[in-house]
Amino acid sequence: MGTLKEATKKKLVASEKKALIILFFLSAASLFFESKKIFLGILIGGGLSLANIMMLSKMGEKVFQQTGPRKTTVVIIYIIKMIILFGVLFFLVRYNVVNIFAFIVGFSIILLIVGWEIVFPSQKPTNY
């Protein structure tokens, strides 16, 4: 069971690193638009998405490590995390800090890459 857990964790870290590399190139490409809002939208969207995935994986570990039926602390932490995420999103949109479409692209690209790696894992071993 421990080796399966470690292998899954390594795959998640490898896909997160791939997502960071692609996010870096997307951010660099967004500089051609000469808009700070587009650059910040992609960067902040990808960063929030990556932070969300990392927090969800840590929360998932805690849920599956617990032996008893008491998982209320994890649910409370999840609700607090969602409130903070929506609060940051509201602030960014309300005060027009980022381009909303660039934010959605940055947020979605991380989810797509990590999801793609989970559904269709690469055949070669990764040594990240």
Secondary structure, 3 states (H helix, E strand, C coil): CHHHHHHHHHHHHHHHHHHHHHHHHHHHHHHHHCCHHHHHHHHHHHHHHHHHHHHHHHHHHHHHHCCCCCCHHHHHHHHHHHHHHHHHHHHHHHCCCCCHHHHHHHHHHHHHHHHHHHHCCCCCCCCC
